[in-house]
Amino acid sequence: MKGLSQLVALLTGLLFGLGMMISGMVDPHRVLGFLDIAGAWDPSLMFVMGGALAVFLPVYLLVIKKRSAPVCAETFEVSNNKVIDKKLVGGAVLFGLGWGIAGICPGPAVTSTFGLNPSMLVFIVMMLIGMGAGAALVKRQ
């Protein structure tokens, strides 16, 4: 099952990345335009998300929701953590600030590295440094 799981992850990742590239969501200016609701708002991201939901929702309702077990694993892995603590809120705030300042979230940033965009490569390196620093801080506590 592990090989099938990795193949599914590869194919869905490629599909996601291709969709992000085709829709233009790897362009930080477009993402910043969507976040600029008080200025020159660009609603195109909303249409991309709506299109994705229009494809996903019927598949979810007709196929995925009815499954009692996942295709590539023994059981579904669902977190039992229901606690909203300082660590969760702080991490979410930092993630949101990074996304807002850079104008791009990690998925499209990774996708855009294939275009060898120097600013995206710097973003990825800084993101990895931040992830390492966060992991070190959590381990230290």
TORNUPA-168234 format. One record per residue (C-alpha): residue number from 1; z, y, x. Coordinates in nm, 3 decimals. Last residue first. Layout:
BEGIN
<site resi="NUM" z="Z" y="Y" x="X"/>
...
end
This chain:
BEGIN
<site resi="141" z="2.552" y="2.402" x="1.010"/>
<site resi="140" z="2.362" y="2.342" x="1.334"/>
<site resi="139" z="2.120" y="2.103" x="1.162"/>
<site resi="138" z="2.039" y="2.368" x="0.900"/>
<site resi="137" z="1.979" y="2.629" x="1.172"/>
<site resi="136" z="1.762" y="2.391" x="1.375"/>
<site resi="135" z="1.554" y="2.306" x="1.067"/>
<site resi="134" z="1.510" y="2.675" x="0.989"/>
<site resi="133" z="1.409" y="2.753" x="1.348"/>
<site resi="132" z="1.157" y="2.470" x="1.343"/>
<site resi="131" z="1.012" y="2.584" x="1.013"/>
<site resi="130" z="0.992" y="2.941" x="1.145"/>
<site resi="129" z="0.813" y="2.823" x="1.460"/>
<site resi="128" z="0.571" y="2.623" x="1.243"/>
<site resi="127" z="0.505" y="2.928" x="1.026"/>
<site resi="126" z="0.450" y="3.141" x="1.337"/>
<site resi="125" z="0.192" y="2.894" x="1.469"/>
<site resi="124" z="0.022" y="2.872" x="1.127"/>
<site resi="123" z="0.010" y="3.252" x="1.090"/>
<site resi="122" z="-0.132" y="3.291" x="1.443"/>
<site resi="121" z="-0.406" y="3.040" x="1.355"/>
<site resi="120" z="-0.467" y="3.230" x="1.033"/>
<site resi="119" z="-0.509" y="3.557" x="1.225"/>
<site resi="118" z="-0.753" y="3.390" x="1.466"/>
<site resi="117" z="-0.981" y="3.255" x="1.187"/>
<site resi="116" z="-1.107" y="2.927" x="1.332"/>
<site resi="115" z="-1.290" y="2.844" x="1.005"/>
<site resi="114" z="-1.104" y="2.512" x="1.002"/>
<site resi="113" z="-0.785" y="2.718" x="1.014"/>
<site resi="112" z="-0.868" y="2.834" x="0.660"/>
<site resi="111" z="-0.738" y="2.511" x="0.506"/>
<site resi="110" z="-0.403" y="2.543" x="0.683"/>
<site resi="109" z="-0.371" y="2.898" x="0.551"/>
<site resi="108" z="-0.482" y="2.789" x="0.203"/>
<site resi="107" z="-0.194" y="2.542" x="0.187"/>
<site resi="106" z="0.064" y="2.761" x="0.369"/>
<site resi="105" z="0.055" y="3.059" x="0.132"/>
<site resi="104" z="-0.150" y="3.372" x="0.190"/>
<site resi="103" z="-0.102" y="3.744" x="0.162"/>
<site resi="102" z="0.082" y="3.762" x="0.494"/>
<site resi="101" z="0.353" y="3.995" x="0.364"/>
<site resi="100" z="0.371" y="3.835" x="0.019"/>
<site resi="99" z="0.371" y="3.477" x="0.145"/>
<site resi="98" z="0.630" y="3.552" x="0.411"/>
<site resi="97" z="0.847" y="3.735" x="0.159"/>
<site resi="96" z="0.813" y="3.450" x="-0.089"/>
<site resi="95" z="0.909" y="3.190" x="0.170"/>
<site resi="94" z="1.207" y="3.399" x="0.281"/>
<site resi="93" z="1.321" y="3.440" x="-0.082"/>
<site resi="92" z="1.277" y="3.068" x="-0.153"/>
<site resi="91" z="1.474" y="2.977" x="0.158"/>
<site resi="90" z="1.757" y="3.210" x="0.062"/>
<site resi="89" z="1.764" y="3.077" x="-0.296"/>
<site resi="88" z="1.775" y="2.714" x="-0.181"/>
<site resi="87" z="2.036" y="2.778" x="0.090"/>
<site resi="86" z="2.249" y="2.992" x="-0.139"/>
<site resi="85" z="2.273" y="2.713" x="-0.397"/>
<site resi="84" z="2.083" y="2.599" x="-0.705"/>
<site resi="83" z="2.216" y="2.247" x="-0.761"/>
<site resi="82" z="2.016" y="1.998" x="-0.971"/>
<site resi="81" z="1.949" y="1.752" x="-0.690"/>
<site resi="80" z="1.834" y="1.420" x="-0.837"/>
<site resi="79" z="1.501" y="1.442" x="-0.659"/>
<site resi="78" z="1.220" y="1.228" x="-0.796"/>
<site resi="77" z="1.051" y="0.956" x="-0.594"/>
<site resi="76" z="0.848" y="0.743" x="-0.835"/>
<site resi="75" z="0.878" y="0.372" x="-0.768"/>
<site resi="74" z="0.699" y="0.090" x="-0.584"/>
<site resi="73" z="0.436" y="0.312" x="-0.425"/>
<site resi="72" z="0.059" y="0.378" x="-0.422"/>
<site resi="71" z="-0.029" y="0.372" x="-0.793"/>
<site resi="70" z="0.299" y="0.518" x="-0.919"/>
<site resi="69" z="0.510" y="0.327" x="-1.170"/>
<site resi="68" z="0.564" y="0.347" x="-1.548"/>
<site resi="67" z="0.233" y="0.522" x="-1.606"/>
<site resi="66" z="0.179" y="0.699" x="-1.939"/>
<site resi="65" z="0.231" y="1.046" x="-1.791"/>
<site resi="64" z="-0.046" y="0.991" x="-1.535"/>
<site resi="63" z="-0.333" y="0.880" x="-1.758"/>
<site resi="62" z="-0.390" y="1.068" x="-2.085"/>
<site resi="61" z="-0.143" y="1.356" x="-2.050"/>
<site resi="60" z="-0.189" y="1.407" x="-1.678"/>
<site resi="59" z="-0.567" y="1.368" x="-1.690"/>
<site resi="58" z="-0.585" y="1.613" x="-1.981"/>
<site resi="57" z="-0.366" y="1.864" x="-1.793"/>
<site resi="56" z="-0.535" y="1.840" x="-1.453"/>
<site resi="55" z="-0.884" y="1.972" x="-1.532"/>
<site resi="54" z="-0.779" y="2.267" x="-1.748"/>
<site resi="53" z="-0.485" y="2.327" x="-1.513"/>
<site resi="52" z="-0.719" y="2.366" x="-1.216"/>
<site resi="51" z="-0.939" y="2.603" x="-1.412"/>
<site resi="50" z="-0.636" y="2.809" x="-1.512"/>
<site resi="49" z="-0.519" y="2.826" x="-1.150"/>
<site resi="48" z="-0.864" y="2.946" x="-1.039"/>
<site resi="47" z="-0.875" y="3.190" x="-1.330"/>
<site resi="46" z="-0.535" y="3.333" x="-1.235"/>
<site resi="45" z="-0.653" y="3.365" x="-0.876"/>
<site resi="44" z="-0.944" y="3.579" x="-1.000"/>
<site resi="43" z="-0.712" y="3.835" x="-1.165"/>
<site resi="42" z="-0.754" y="4.099" x="-0.889"/>
<site resi="41" z="-0.512" y="4.388" x="-0.945"/>
<site resi="40" z="-0.601" y="4.717" x="-0.779"/>
<site resi="39" z="-0.255" y="4.867" x="-0.814"/>
<site resi="38" z="0.062" y="4.779" x="-1.005"/>
<site resi="37" z="-0.015" y="4.405" x="-1.024"/>
<site resi="36" z="-0.081" y="4.381" x="-0.650"/>
<site resi="35" z="-0.006" y="4.005" x="-0.618"/>
<site resi="34" z="-0.361" y="3.913" x="-0.722"/>
<site resi="33" z="-0.508" y="4.162" x="-0.476"/>
<site resi="32" z="-0.284" y="4.020" x="-0.203"/>
<site resi="31" z="-0.434" y="3.677" x="-0.276"/>
<site resi="30" z="-0.789" y="3.815" x="-0.264"/>
<site resi="29" z="-0.721" y="4.005" x="0.057"/>
<site resi="28" z="-0.566" y="3.693" x="0.215"/>
<site resi="27" z="-0.896" y="3.504" x="0.176"/>
<site resi="26" z="-0.821" y="3.129" x="0.162"/>
<site resi="25" z="-0.837" y="3.154" x="-0.218"/>
<site resi="24" z="-1.213" y="3.205" x="-0.206"/>
<site resi="23" z="-1.278" y="2.957" x="-0.487"/>
<site resi="22" z="-1.500" y="2.741" x="-0.263"/>
<site resi="21" z="-1.244" y="2.734" x="0.020"/>
<site resi="20" z="-0.948" y="2.654" x="-0.205"/>
<site resi="19" z="-1.146" y="2.383" x="-0.384"/>
<site resi="18" z="-1.249" y="2.230" x="-0.052"/>
<site resi="17" z="-0.888" y="2.231" x="0.064"/>
<site resi="16" z="-0.768" y="2.061" x="-0.254"/>
<site resi="15" z="-1.042" y="1.797" x="-0.234"/>
<site resi="14" z="-0.966" y="1.735" x="0.133"/>
<site resi="13" z="-0.595" y="1.701" x="0.057"/>
<site resi="12" z="-0.673" y="1.469" x="-0.234"/>
<site resi="11" z="-0.888" y="1.250" x="-0.010"/>
<site resi="10" z="-0.638" y="1.238" x="0.275"/>
<site resi="9" z="-0.339" y="1.170" x="0.048"/>
<site resi="8" z="-0.533" y="0.895" x="-0.134"/>
<site resi="7" z="-0.626" y="0.738" x="0.201"/>
<site resi="6" z="-0.265" y="0.759" x="0.320"/>
<site resi="5" z="-0.139" y="0.592" x="0.003"/>
<site resi="4" z="-0.404" y="0.321" x="0.030"/>
<site resi="3" z="-0.300" y="0.247" x="0.388"/>
<site resi="2" z="0.067" y="0.238" x="0.289"/>
<site resi="1" z="0.000" y="0.000" x="0.000"/>
end
